[in-house]
Amino acid sequence: MGTVRVPVSKVGYRQLRRFAAAWPQATWAIEGARGLGAPLTARLTGESITVLDVESTGFGEVRDVPTCIGFGSCSG
């Protein structure tokens, strides 16, 4: 298991995929896969990668939510 933090951009997506290359058969668990995580979910499923939606508990963690959603330019 591992973690990585990348920007919400095309560059960030490439960084994420390079990081994930260590686990080629992995199933991805994305919090809010049908909400804020939908753009990432769409890219991964478009590459035939299995994605599970994980619900947020809403406790104990503050998130830095970017001011845009998707893989265009973003002022984080």
Long-range contacts (C-beta under 8 A, 24 or more apart in sequence): 7-74, 7-76, 8-39, 8-66, 8-68, 8-69, 8-70, 8-71, 8-74, 8-76, 9-71, 9-72, 9-73, 9-74, 10-71, 12-71, 13-40, 13-43, 13-71, 16-40, 27-51, 27-52, 28-52, 29-54, 30-54, 31-55, 31-56, 32-56, 36-65, 36-69, 38-69, 39-69, 39-70, 39-71, 43-71
